[in-house]
Amino acid sequence: MKKVLLFLLLSFTSTFVLADTKWELKKDKDGIKVYTGSVANSNIKAVKVSCIMNTTLEQLVAILLDTKAHEKWVYNTEVSYLIKTITTSHQLYYSEINMPWPLANRDVIMDIQFSQDKATKVMYVSGNAVEGYVPVNKNKVRVRSSKISWTITPINKTQIDIAYTAQADPGGAIPAWIANMFMTKGPFETFKKLKEMVALNTYPQTHYDFIVD
C-alpha cells in the first residue's frame, strides 16, 4: 500500500520543474511515451508523457481551456467544470476522478495558467491544486497536492511537440494494482483520447490574444 500519482490532469517554463528526475520509460505505443521517475524528498513518483500531435497550438489550448470537455478525454474523469475565469490565460476548475470500488472518488481544485515565449512560440502551462471554492464532500477525498506542467512546442503550422509532467498525492492508502493503473495506463489512455479530440478539429476558428502563432 502506498501513495502514488493519481491525476493526469490533466490532469501544465512552468512552475513545476523535474530537471533532476531520472525517467524510466514504461510504455511506448501509438506515438505516446510514458515515463515514471522518483522525485527528490518525496515518496511519490512523477509521470512524464511525450508525443507529437497533428494539430495547432490554438486547438490544443482550446481543448485544455474547455474544462467540461475533460470528461471526454482525461482518464476516469467523472465530473469537470469551470469554477472561475480570472483572465483569458488563467482559470480555476474542479475535477472529480472516479476510483475503483471500494475506494472513494478523489476531487481537486486546479489553478491553471498559460504563458508563451513570444520569441520561440513555446507555450507553457502550469497547474497547481488550491484550497477553497468548492466545499469538501465527506464521500470524496480532496486532493491537496497536485502539480502538472505542459511544454508545447510548435514544429510547423500543423504539428506540435508535447512534454507533460505531473505529480500528485491522492491521499489515503492505494493498492499497488491501482497505483500501477494510474501511473501508466491512465496517462497513456488520456493522451490517446486527446489525440482523438484534436482530430475532431472542434475549435477551428479559435484564437487567443496571449498566443502568437
N, C-alpha and C positions, 0 to 999 in steps of 0.2 A: 504494500500500500504506500502510495507516495503522492505528493503534489506535483502536478505537471502542467504544461501548457495546454490550455483549453481552446483559446479563440484564434481563429484565422479571421479576425475581423479587420477579418477583415479584417475578422477580422483586422504604418502610414508614415541637402542635408537635413536633416532630421534631428529631432530631439532625442532619438533613441539610437545609440551607436554601439555596435558589437565588433569593433575593429580587431579586438584581440581573440575573438572566438575561433576555435578550430572546428570547422564544419565537417560533418560526416555525411556523405551522400546516402540517402535512404531509399530514394525512388527516382527513376529516370524513365519517363514514359510519355508519349504523345507531346514531346517538346517541353515537358514540365519537369523540372528538377527540384526535389525536396530534400533539404538537409536538416539535421539537428546538431546542436552544439551546446557544450557546457558553458555557463557564464560565471565569471569570477565573483566570489562572495554570494553565490546563490545556488540553492539545490534544485532549482527549476531550470530545465533546459529551454533553449530558444529554438525557433524554427526559422528556416530561410527557404524561400521559393524563388526560382529564377526561370524566366521564359520570355519568348518573343511572341508578340501578338500582332495580327494584321488589323490594325485599327489606328485611329489618330489619337493624339494626346487629349483633345477636347472630348472625344467619345468616351474614353476611359474615365476622365474626370467626371463627366456627366453621370456615368454609372455609379461611381463612388459617392457622389453627392445625392443620388436618388436613394435615400436610406430605406424607403419602403421596398424597393426592388431587391434589397439584400436578402429578403426572404426567398427569392428565386435562385440565388447562386451561392450564398455563404453557407457552408456546410452546417446542417442541423439547426438553422435559424428558424425559430418558431414565430417570433414577432420582432419587427424592427420598424422604428418610426422616428421622424424628426422631432426633436424637442424645441430647438431654438436655432434660428439663423442669426449669427452675430454679424458677419459680413458675407459677401459672396464667396469668400475663400475660408470661412471659419464657421463651423456649426457644432451643435451638440445633438447626439442622438441616443436612443435607447435600443438595446438589443437583448433578446432572450434566446438562449441556446437550449435546445431540447436534449436531455440526457437520458440514457437507457435506464429503465427501472432496475433497482429501486432508488436510484439517485435522484435528488431534487434538481430541477432545472436551474441553470445559472443565468443571471442577468447582469447587465453592466450599462453604465452611462459613459459614453465616449465623447471626448473633446477632440475634434479633428480640424487640422489646419493645413492649408495648401500654400506652397510658395514656389516660385520659379526663378532659376538663374537666367536672367534675360540674355546673357551672352551665349551660354551653351544651350539654352532652352530646356534644360533638365528640370523636371518637376519633382518636388519633394513633398511628401505628405506625412504628417506625424499625428499620432493619436495616443491619448492617454486616458485611462479611467479616472473619473472625477466623482465627487460625492454630491448628494442632493438631487434636486429637480424631480425625481420620481420616488415616492415612498417605498421603503423596503417591504417586500411581501414575505410573510413568515413561511410561505410554502416554497420559496425560492432562495437560493444562495447568492447574495450580492458579491460580484467580483470587484474588489477594491484595488487590485494591482494588475494593470494590463497596459502594455506598450506595443505599439505597432508602427512600422515605417515603410513607406514606398519610395523608391527612387526610380523614376520613369524617364527613360532616355529616348528621345526620338531618333530613329535610324534614318528614316526618309519620310515622305509625305503619307505613307500608308502603313508603316511599321514602327513599333515601339519595343524597347527592351525594358523589362520589369525586373527589379530586385526588391523583394519583400521580406521583411523580418518581423518577428513577433515573439513576445514573451509575456506570459500571464500566470497568475496564481489563482486557480479556480476555487481555492478554499476547500477544506474538508479532506477526507481520505478518498482517493480514487483507485480502484482496482487496476492492476497493471495492464490488463487486456483493453480496458477503456482508455488508459493512458496512451497506449500504442496506437489505438484507433485515431485519437485526436492529434497525435504527433505527426503521423504520416498520411493516413487516409484522408483526414479532414482537410489539410492544406491541398492535397492533390485533387480531391473532388471539387473543392472550391474553385481552384484555377481552371479546372476542366469546364465547369459550369460558366465561369467568367468568359472563357473563350467562346462558348456558345452565345452568351449575351452580346459580346461585341460583334459577332457575326450577324446578329439581327439588325444592326445599324438602327437602333431605336431612336437615337438622338441626332439625326443627320444635320440639322441646322444649328446645333448648339455652339455658342461662342461665349467665352468669359473674358471680362476686362483684365483679369490677372494673368492671362495666358498670352504669350507671344508665340505665334506659330510660324 
